Amino acid sequence: MQKIYLDNAATTPVDPLVLEAMLPYFSEKFGNPSSIYSYGRETRMAIERARKSIAEMLHTRPGELFFTSGGTESSNTAIHCAVRDLGCQRIITSPIEHHATLHTVEFLKSLGACTVEYVGLTQNGHVDLVELESLLAGGQVKTLVTLMHANNEVGNLLDLNLVGNLCRQYGAVFHSDTVQTIGHYQFNLEQSPVDFLSASAHKFHGPKGSGLLYIRQDVQIKPFIHGGAQERLMRAGTENVAGIVGFASALELATMHHDEDSVYIRSLKSYMQEKLTEAIPDIRFNGDTGEQSLYTVLSAAFPATEKTEMLSINLDMAGICISGGSACSSGAQGGSHVIKGIYPHESRLPIRFSFSKHNTFAEIDIVVSKIKEFL
Ligand SMILES: Cc1ncc(COP(=O)(O)O)c(C=O)c1O
């Protein structure tokens, strides 16, 4: 059975060119980057070449980039260090962040290390910026704001510059989970008022287990993982050389093809939205369906019926991979905290379709006709 993969916000296949770039670092170029002889120098150079290349693409300095095991570790590090090392006693976040953020801030709160405040959302799930400003203005203690650039379930985009400037104005530290946007949008970090950013290679055709933490140069934190001197003493442990090379290679490809890929993927998303609207008169879409939305994600809200309850299972049996459905979204027990956060009284069933450069219009036609058939 020919499979159709429309869950690219969960992960993406590694691009063959990325794999080709990574492969030598599993075998012939196997040296420990901390070894001083030639094998080690070779892998050390590969890491620093990757860092330099990523820094150029993101318009930042290599010294501001730290390789990690993924988006989760990057966000954990940024949030923990803001509290531990930068004196943040209060965290402002939103109820619809990724669990890498939410569970970290709740953990720190449970330790008594900080207080946590959740900024409200607008009707379609954007952060209420007026409320954010009043929270910032009313604060008495050093504050960390952690808000994601794009929501992975509904796709809503945050204005990073606007929020970053607000944080600057009120002396707050700003971290953003950019896991769904680095590799899909162009960044100029030199000109972005952000202190920490989290990124992950597997969301843009790089390998899993390879992430990045951006820390602005003037933000001084202490080591997070203790041990060897890797990552300029900040994150000990022998580097994931192949993963780091894969991160850089995936970002190079994404940057090189950004213009055509983003236009193409955006057109897939609007085609799917159009076709679903035609096929299912009662359908709605979650979050912002306009410009302030990730071009890779479309979250549909199907009217709750016995047939829609079975939709994701039926699609799976037809070889179609999507996220969500059944009695809860994204497969999470008890429903999606994102959908609940935006639509507290929602009974509809959310299904997330997320696209990549590998998807085709023909695939979308098949998926929409299957959905129509099942419903
Ligand atoms: C928005 C967002 N943040 C964080 C993560 C976690 O990233 P990783 O899988 O690299 O730990 C994901 C991926 O699931 C995500 O979509």
The ligand as an ORCA input file, in Angstrom:
! r2SCAN-3c Opt
* xyz 0 1
  C       7.061     23.138     19.151
  C       7.926     22.019     19.574
  N       8.773     22.181     20.591
  C       9.595     21.203     21.001
  C       9.591     19.973     20.388
  C      10.527     18.921     20.877
  O      11.630     18.807     20.026
  P      12.543     17.479     20.057
  O      11.700     16.390     19.503
  O      13.710     17.809     19.174
  O      12.948     17.277     21.464
  C       8.711     19.750     19.322
  C       8.664     18.441     18.624
  O       7.953     17.560     18.970
  C       7.854     20.798     18.913
  O       6.989     20.630     17.906
*
